[in-house]
Amino acid sequence: MNKLIVITTVSMANGYRLAGLEAHGVADTGELTVLLKEFIEKNESLILAIDDDLFSHLDQKIRAALYNCKNLALVTIPGKTGKMSKKVNREYLSTMIQHATGTQIHFKGEENGSDR
């Protein structure tokens, strides 16, 4: 897989484009579903990074089609739903890093972390 495509909200898409990524901005899950069906039909080998808020509202059938597509790797990226407390945000970030790298991290001041 040598291609990464980000699917996010319209307001966030330009930020990803400025970072040099191919990004598609969608306004709702209907637009997302149409776009995902196109990627599934093309059957290209790629990684899809989808905004978690959008992905969580997808129909079960399209999710199943994504999971069954052998040439697509799927990851979700954090959305903007609600504000997380500092502790929850740290735990979430720590879990994401551990999942991506296999390495557990600790923030300064936490148990097993340096507070110096």
C-alpha positions in Angstrom: 0.0 0.0 0.0 1.6 3.2 -1.1 -1.2 5.7 -1.1 -2.9 7.4 1.8 -6.2 9.2 1.4 -7.8 11.2 4.2 -11.6 11.6 4.3 -12.7 14.2 6.8 -15.1 17.2 7.2 -15.1 19.9 4.6 -13.6 22.4 7.2 -10.6 20.1 7.9 -9.7 18.9 4.4 -7.6 21.8 3.5 -5.3 21.3 6.5 -4.5 17.8 5.3 -4.0 19.1 1.8 -1.5 21.7 3.1 0.3 18.8 4.7 0.7 17.2 1.3 -2.0 14.5 1.6 -4.8 13.7 -0.7 -7.9 14.7 1.3 -11.6 14.7 0.6 -14.0 16.8 2.5 -17.5 15.5 3.0 -20.5 17.3 4.6 -22.4 14.2 5.8 -22.5 10.4 5.9 -24.4 10.3 2.6 -21.5 12.0 0.8 -19.1 9.7 2.6 -21.0 6.6 1.6 -20.9 7.6 -2.1 -17.2 8.3 -1.9 -16.4 5.1 -0.1 -18.4 3.1 -2.7 -16.2 4.6 -5.4 -13.0 3.5 -3.6 -14.4 0.0 -3.0 -15.3 -0.3 -6.7 -11.9 0.9 -7.9 -10.3 -1.8 -5.8 -7.0 0.1 -5.6 -4.5 -0.7 -2.9 -4.6 2.2 -0.5 -5.0 3.3 3.1 -8.1 5.2 4.0 -8.0 7.5 7.0 -11.5 8.5 7.9 -12.7 11.0 10.5 -14.0 9.0 13.4 -17.1 11.2 13.9 -18.1 10.5 10.2 -17.2 6.8 10.4 -19.2 6.2 13.6 -22.4 7.2 11.7 -21.9 5.0 8.7 -24.4 2.3 7.8 -23.5 -1.2 8.8 -23.5 -2.4 5.2 -20.9 0.0 4.0 -18.8 -0.7 7.0 -18.9 -4.4 6.2 -18.0 -3.7 2.6 -15.0 -1.7 3.8 -13.9 -4.5 6.1 -14.3 -7.1 3.4 -12.3 -5.2 0.8 -8.9 -6.8 0.7 -7.0 -3.9 -0.9 -8.1 -1.2 1.5 -6.6 -0.7 4.9 -8.8 1.4 7.2 -7.9 3.7 10.1 -9.9 6.3 11.8 -8.7 9.7 12.9 -10.0 11.5 16.0 -12.9 13.8 15.3 -14.0 17.0 17.1 -17.0 15.5 19.1 -17.0 17.0 22.5 -14.1 18.2 24.5 -12.1 15.7 26.4 -10.6 16.4 29.8 -6.8 16.6 29.9 -6.5 13.2 31.6 -8.8 11.5 29.1 -7.1 13.2 26.2 -3.7 12.0 27.5 -5.0 8.4 27.9 -6.5 8.5 24.4 -3.3 9.9 22.9 -1.2 7.3 24.8 -3.4 4.5 23.5 -3.2 5.7 19.9 0.6 5.8 20.1 0.8 2.4 21.7 -1.5 1.0 19.0 0.4 2.6 16.2 4.0 1.9 17.4 3.7 -0.9 19.9 5.4 1.3 22.5 3.7 2.4 25.7 4.4 6.0 26.7 3.9 7.9 30.0 3.5 11.6 30.4 5.5 13.6 32.8 3.9 13.4 36.3 2.1 10.1 35.7 2.7 6.8 37.4 5.8 5.2 35.9 6.6 8.6 34.3 9.2 11.0 35.3 7.9 14.0 37.2 11.2 15.9 37.0 
